[in-house]
Amino acid sequence: MELALVLPLLVVLALVLLQVGLVVRDQVLVVHAAREAARAAAVDPSAAAARRAALAGGPLDPHRLEVRVTAGGRGRPVGVSLVYRSPTMAPLVGPLLPDVRLTGQASMRREY
């Protein structure tokens, strides 16, 4: 009898923990993608190169990713900031939660 009362709460708690794990994984991917984009922006002046490098850095949805490049002069840092809307997709609890906005930033010295 008690298990029937507690089991649904435990299942929902496990699904919430799963969703938190997915968001944390996406945050790590966004930070890695920002580093890759900054590395590409340091050697290539086009903003498209930074976006391509960010998307190649991990399995991020290109429709949910925004890439901004702030350029400096030769030998100056070039900065990249990423904004990613991480989907909440765990069964039962995912549709109840809004998408999570994740950010990542990196900078590198411009090489050209």
N, C-alpha and C positions, 0 to 999 in steps of 0.2 A: 504494500500500500504506500509506504513512504517513498519507495523508489519511483513509483508512478508520479508522485508529486515533484520530486527533485530532478528527475531525468530531463524533462524539457528545459529546465533552467540550465542544467549542465551542458546540454547540446547548444543552446543559444550562446552561452559563455565560450564554449569551444569555437563556435563560428565567429564570434567577435574577435577572439585571439587570432584566428586564421586571417581575418581581414586586416588586423593590425600588422601581422607578419608580412602580408602582401604590400602594404603601404610602406613599411620599412625597407623591403626589398626594392621597391620603386625609388625610394629616396637615395639608396646607394647607387642605383643605376643612373639617376639624374646627376649626381655628383661626378660619377665616372664620365658620363657623356659631356659634362661641362669641361672637364679636363681635356678630353679628346677634341672638343670644339676649339678650345683655346690653343691647343697645340697646332691645329690646322689653320686657325686664324693668324697665328704667328708667322706662318710661311706663305700664306695665300691671301691676297687682299679681298677676295670675294666673300660675301656673307653666305653664299650658297655652299662654299667649301666647309664652313663651320657647321652649317646645318647637316650636311652629308656626314661629316665626322661624328656629330652628336648622335645621329641615327644609327651609324655603324657601330657605335660603342655599346649597344645593348638592344634588347627587344622592346623599345619604346614605340608607342603608337604615334606615327607622324602627324596625325590630325589633332592630337592632344598636346603637342610640343610647340613652344614658342622659343625662338633663339634670338637674342639681341647681342650685337657685337659693338663694342665701343673701342674705336681705334685711336692709337697715338701715333706719333711720328716714328721715324726709323730709330731703333734702339729703345723706344719707349714701350711701356706695357700695353698690350691689347687685352681688353676684358671681354668676357663672355658671360652672359647670364641666361639661364634657362628657366622656363616656367612649364611645369607639366601637371596636367589634371589627371591624377591617378584615379582610375575607376574603382568603385566599390562593387565587387562582383561575387562576394561569398554568398552561398545559398542562404535564403531566408533573411539575413541581416543586411546584405549588400544593397538591395533596393530601398531599404529604409534610411540609408546613410547617403549624404551628398558626396560628390566627387571631392577628393582631397587635393588641394593646390600645393605642389611641391616646388621648391626652387633650388637651384645650384649655381654657383659662381666660381669662376677661375680666371686667372690672368697669367700671361706669359710675355716675355720680351719679344717685340717684333723683330723679325730676322731680315726683312727686305727693306 
